[in-house]
Amino acid sequence: MKFRIGYRTIKTAVGTAFSILIAQQLGLNNFASAGILTILCIQVTKRRSLRTAWDRFLACVLAMPFSAIFFEGIAYHPIVIGILLFFFIPIIVMLKAPDGIVTSSVIILHIFMARHISWAIFFNELGVITIGIGVALLINLYMPSVDKKLRDYQVKIEENFKVIFCEMVIYLRTGESIWDGKEITESAKLLDEAKMIALRDVENRILREENLFFQYFSMREKQFEIMERVLPIVTSLTRTVEQGKMVASFLEELSENIHPGNTAHIYLDKLREMKKFFEEMELPKTREEFEVRAGLLQLVNEMNEYLIIKSSFYGKKINVHEKKQVEVN
C-alpha cells in the first residue's frame, strides 16, 4: 500500500497538538484528554464533524452530574462505574448521541480518579471538553474543494458513453463488433466513485443541501442503466434493415453531442419524427424482419427515456454559479 499523508491526517495532527497546548497553558488537569477529543471529532465532512461534536459534548456534560450522583451517593468503587454505565449508556443512546459514549467514559474516569466532587473539577472537565471539541470544529472548517476531481469524473464518464454509443453504431451498421466492453464496467465504477465524492461534498455544505454534481451523476447513473438494457437489444438484431441504419445515424449524432449544453429536446424531437417515419413505412415481409424492427422500436423507446431523464435534470432550477460548476448534455 502506498504511503500517503492526507489533509485529514495533517488536520488531526495539528489540531491535537493545539488542543493539548491550549489546555496545558490554561493549567487544566488531564489536559491531554483535550487532544483525544480533537482526534475523535475531526471527521471527513463538516456536517459529520458537527454531529459528532454535539454528541460528544452532550454526553460529556451529562457524565458529570451522573458521576456526582453515583460516586457521591454510593462509593468511589470500580463496581459503581459498571452500575453507572449500566444506566448512563442507554440514556445516551436514547438521546441519539452514541458517539459520545467513549469520550464521556473518559470524563467519568477522571472524576473517579479525583475521588471527590467540586465545582473546580466540573469547570476543569468542561474546559477540557470545550477546548478539544472547539479546536476540532475550527480546524474542520477547511475542506479542500473537490470540484476539479468531479469535473474529471464527468469528462471520463461522458467519454465512455460516447464509446458505448459508437460501438452500438458499428454493430447496427455491420452486424459485427470486436469491442471488449471495458467501458461498461469502467463507467459503473466511475459512477459509484463520483457519487460517493459528490455526496461527501453535499455533507460539506452546511447551509445548503442541494448539489448539482450529485444530481448530475445520479442522472448519468439512470441513463447508464438504460444503456445496459439497450446493449442486449442491439446485439440481438440478426440482420441489417433500413430502420437500423437510421437508428445508427441517430446514435452516432447523439454520441458526438455528449458535451456541455442542453440539447436533449432537439434529439427528443428527432426521435419523434423517426418513430412517425417508421410507422409510415411498409410492413415487414418476413418474421425475421418483423423481429428486427420490433427490437429497433424498443431501442428507440429506450433512447427516448434516456433523453427524458437528461431533459428533466436540466429542467431543475439552478443559479448562475451552479451553471458554471457543471453544465452537461
C-alpha positions in Angstrom: 0.0 0.0 0.0 1.3 3.4 -0.9 2.4 5.7 2.0 0.3 8.8 1.9 -0.3 11.8 4.3 -3.8 13.2 3.6 -5.3 16.6 4.6 -7.3 14.9 7.4 -4.1 13.4 8.9 -2.5 16.9 8.9 -5.6 18.5 10.5 -5.7 15.8 13.1 -2.0 16.2 14.0 -2.1 20.0 14.1 -5.4 20.2 15.9 -4.4 17.6 18.6 -1.2 19.5 19.3 -3.0 22.8 19.6 -5.7 21.4 21.9 -3.2 19.9 24.3 -1.1 23.1 24.2 -4.1 25.4 25.0 -5.4 23.2 27.8 -1.9 22.9 29.3 -1.3 26.7 29.1 -4.6 27.3 30.9 -3.4 25.0 33.7 -6.2 22.4 33.3 -5.8 19.0 34.8 -6.0 16.0 32.4 -5.1 18.4 29.6 -4.1 15.6 27.3 -7.7 14.5 27.0 -8.4 17.7 25.0 -6.2 16.1 22.3 -8.2 12.9 22.4 -11.5 14.8 21.9 -10.0 16.7 18.9 -8.9 13.4 17.3 -12.3 11.9 17.8 -14.2 15.0 16.5 -12.3 15.6 13.2 -14.4 13.8 10.6 -14.4 13.6 6.8 -17.1 16.2 6.4 -18.3 19.3 8.1 -21.7 18.1 8.9 -20.5 14.8 10.3 -18.0 16.7 12.4 -20.8 18.9 13.8 -23.0 15.9 14.6 -20.1 14.1 16.3 -19.0 17.2 18.3 -22.6 17.7 19.6 -22.9 14.0 20.6 -19.7 14.1 22.5 -20.3 17.5 24.1 -23.8 16.4 25.3 -22.6 13.0 26.6 -19.6 14.6 28.4 -21.7 17.2 30.1 -24.2 14.7 31.2 -21.5 12.4 32.5 -20.5 14.9 35.2 -23.9 15.0 37.2 -24.2 11.2 36.7 -20.8 10.8 38.2 -21.7 13.0 41.2 -24.9 11.1 41.9 -23.4 7.6 41.7 -19.9 8.2 43.2 -21.0 10.5 46.0 -24.3 8.6 46.5 -22.8 5.1 46.6 -19.0 5.0 46.6 -15.8 5.5 44.6 -15.5 1.9 43.7 -14.9 0.1 40.3 -18.2 -1.8 40.6 -20.0 1.6 40.8 -18.5 2.6 37.5 -20.2 -0.5 36.0 -23.5 0.4 37.6 -23.2 4.0 36.4 -22.5 2.9 32.8 -25.4 0.4 33.0 -27.8 3.3 33.3 -25.8 6.0 31.5 -25.2 4.3 28.2 -28.9 3.5 27.4 -29.8 7.2 28.1 -27.1 8.4 25.8 -28.3 6.0 23.1 -31.9 7.2 23.7 -30.7 10.8 23.2 -29.2 9.6 19.8 -25.7 10.6 20.9 -23.9 7.2 20.8 -20.7 8.7 19.5 -20.3 10.4 22.9 -20.1 7.2 25.0 -16.4 6.7 24.7 -15.4 10.3 25.5 -17.9 10.6 28.3 -16.4 7.5 29.9 -13.1 9.3 30.0 -14.7 12.2 31.9 -16.3 9.6 34.3 -12.9 8.1 34.9 -11.3 11.5 35.5 -13.9 12.2 38.3 -13.4 8.7 39.7 -9.6 9.2 39.9 -10.1 12.6 41.6 -12.1 10.8 44.4 -14.2 13.9 45.2 -16.7 16.2 43.5 -16.2 20.0 43.4 -17.1 22.9 41.1 -13.4 23.2 40.3 -13.4 19.7 38.9 -16.6 20.3 36.9 -15.2 23.5 35.4 -11.9 21.8 34.6 -13.6 19.0 32.7 -15.9 21.5 30.9 -12.8 23.4 29.9 -11.1 20.2 28.5 -14.3 19.3 26.6 -14.8 22.8 25.2 -11.1 23.1 24.0 -11.0 19.7 22.5 -14.2 19.9 20.6 -13.9 23.6 19.8 -10.4 23.2 18.2 -11.7 20.2 16.1 -14.7 22.3 14.8 -12.5 25.3 13.9 -9.9 23.2 12.1 -12.5 21.2 10.3 -14.0 24.4 8.7 -11.4 23.9 6.0 -12.3 21.3 3.4 -10.4 21.1 0.1 -12.5 21.6 -3.0 -13.4 18.5 -5.0 -14.8 20.4 -8.0 -11.8 19.6 -10.2 -11.9 15.9 -9.3 -15.7 15.8 -10.0 -15.2 17.5 -13.4 -12.6 14.9 -14.3 -15.1 12.2 -13.5 -17.7 14.0 -15.6 -15.4 14.1 -18.6 -14.3 10.5 -18.3 -17.9 9.2 -18.0 -19.0 11.2 -21.0 -16.1 9.8 -23.0 -17.1 6.3 -22.1 -20.8 7.0 -23.0 -19.5 8.2 -26.4 -17.5 5.0 -26.9 -20.5 2.8 -26.0 -22.8 4.6 -28.4 -20.2 4.4 -31.2 -19.9 0.6 -30.6 -23.7 0.3 -30.9 -23.5 2.3 -34.2 -20.8 -0.1 -35.6 -22.9 -3.2 -34.7 -26.1 -1.7 -36.2 -24.3 -1.0 -39.5 -22.2 -4.1 -39.8 -23.7 -6.7 -37.5 -20.2 -7.3 -36.1 -18.0 -6.0 -33.3 -14.7 -6.7 -31.7 -15.4 -4.4 -28.7 -14.3 -5.9 -25.3 -16.9 -3.8 -23.4 -14.5 -2.5 -20.8 -16.2 0.9 -20.9 -19.3 -0.7 -19.3 -17.5 -1.9 -16.2 -15.4 1.2 -16.0 -18.4 3.5 -16.2 -20.2 1.6 -13.4 -17.1 2.0 -11.2 -16.7 5.7 -12.1 -20.3 6.5 -11.4 -20.1 4.8 -8.0 -16.9 6.7 -7.1 -18.2 10.0 -8.4 -21.5 9.8 -6.5 -19.6 9.0 -3.3 -17.4 12.0 -3.6 -20.3 14.3 -4.6 -22.3 13.1 -1.6 -19.3 13.9 0.6 -19.3 17.4 -1.0 -23.0 17.7 0.0 -22.1 16.9 3.6 -19.6 19.8 3.5 -22.3 22.3 2.6 -23.7 23.2 6.0 -26.2 25.8 4.8 -27.3 24.2 1.5 -28.0 20.6 0.8 -28.5 20.8 -3.0 -25.5 19.8 -5.0 -25.6 19.9 -8.8 -22.8 17.4 -9.2 -24.6 14.8 -7.1 -27.8 15.3 -9.2 -25.7 15.1 -12.4 -24.1 11.8 -11.5 -27.4 10.4 -10.4 -28.9 11.4 -13.7 -26.0 9.7 -15.6 -26.4 6.6 -13.5 -30.1 6.3 -14.6 -29.0 6.9 -18.2 -26.3 4.2 -17.8 -29.0 1.7 -16.6 -30.8 2.3 -19.8 -27.7 1.8 -21.9 -27.1 -1.5 -20.1 -30.7 -2.5 -21.1 -30.1 -1.3 -24.7 -27.0 -3.3 -25.4 -28.6 -6.8 -25.4 -31.3 -5.4 -27.7 -28.7 -4.2 -30.2 -26.7 -7.5 -30.2 -29.9 -9.5 -30.7 -30.6 -7.9 -34.1 -29.8 -10.6 -36.6 -29.9 -8.5 -39.8 -29.4 -5.0 -41.1 -32.5 -3.1 -42.2 -33.1 0.4 -43.4 -34.6 1.4 -40.0 -31.4 0.1 -38.3 -29.3 2.4 -40.4 -31.5 5.4 -39.4 -31.2 4.5 -35.7 -27.4 4.1 -36.2 -27.1 7.6 -37.7 -29.2 9.0 -34.8 -27.0 7.3 -32.2 -23.9 8.5 -34.0 -25.1 12.1 -33.9 -26.1 11.7 -30.2 -22.6 10.3 -29.3 -21.0 13.4 -30.9 -23.0 15.7 -28.7 -22.4 14.3 -25.2 -20.9 17.6 -24.1 -21.7 20.7 -22.0 -25.0 22.2 -23.1 -28.7 21.4 -23.1 -29.7 19.8 -26.4 -31.9 16.9 -25.2 -35.0 18.5 -26.5 -33.6 18.6 -30.0 -33.0 14.8 -30.0 -36.4 14.1 -28.5 -37.9 15.9 -31.5 -35.8 13.9 -33.9 -36.8 10.6 -32.2 -40.5 11.5 -32.5 -40.0 12.3 -36.2 -38.1 9.0 -36.7 -40.9 7.0 -34.9 -43.5 8.6 -37.1 -41.5 7.8 -40.2 -41.2 4.1 -39.1 -45.0 3.9 -38.7 -45.5 5.1 -42.3 -43.0 2.6 -43.8 -44.0 -0.7 -45.4 -44.9 -3.5 -43.0 -42.2 -6.2 -42.6 -42.4 -9.0 -45.1 -40.8 -11.8 -43.0 -40.8 -12.9 -39.4 -37.1 -12.1 -39.1 -37.6 -8.5 -40.4 -40.6 -8.1 -38.0 -38.4 -9.2 -35.0 -35.6 -6.9 -36.0 -37.9 -3.9 -36.5 -39.6 -4.6 -33.2 -36.2 -4.6 -31.5 -35.3 -1.3 -33.1 -38.6 0.2 -31.9 -37.8 -0.9 -28.4 -34.4 0.6 -28.8 -35.9 3.9 -29.9 -38.3 3.9 -26.9 -35.4 3.3 -24.5 -33.4 6.2 -26.1 -36.5 8.4 -25.7 -36.4 7.6 -21.9 -32.7 8.2 -21.9 -33.2 11.8 -23.2 -36.2 12.5 -21.0 -34.0 11.8 -18.0 -31.5 14.3 -19.3 -34.1 17.0 -20.1 -35.7 16.6 -16.6 -32.3 17.0 -15.0 -31.5 20.2 -16.8 -35.0 21.5 -16.0 -34.1 21.8 -12.3 -33.7 25.3 -11.1 -30.1 26.2 -10.6 -28.4 29.5 -10.1 -25.7 31.1 -12.3 -22.8 29.9 -10.0 -24.0 26.3 -10.3 -24.3 26.5 -14.0 -20.6 27.4 -14.1 -19.9 24.5 -11.8 -21.2 21.9 -14.2 -23.2 22.0 -17.4 -23.9 18.8 -19.3 -25.7 17.4 -22.3 
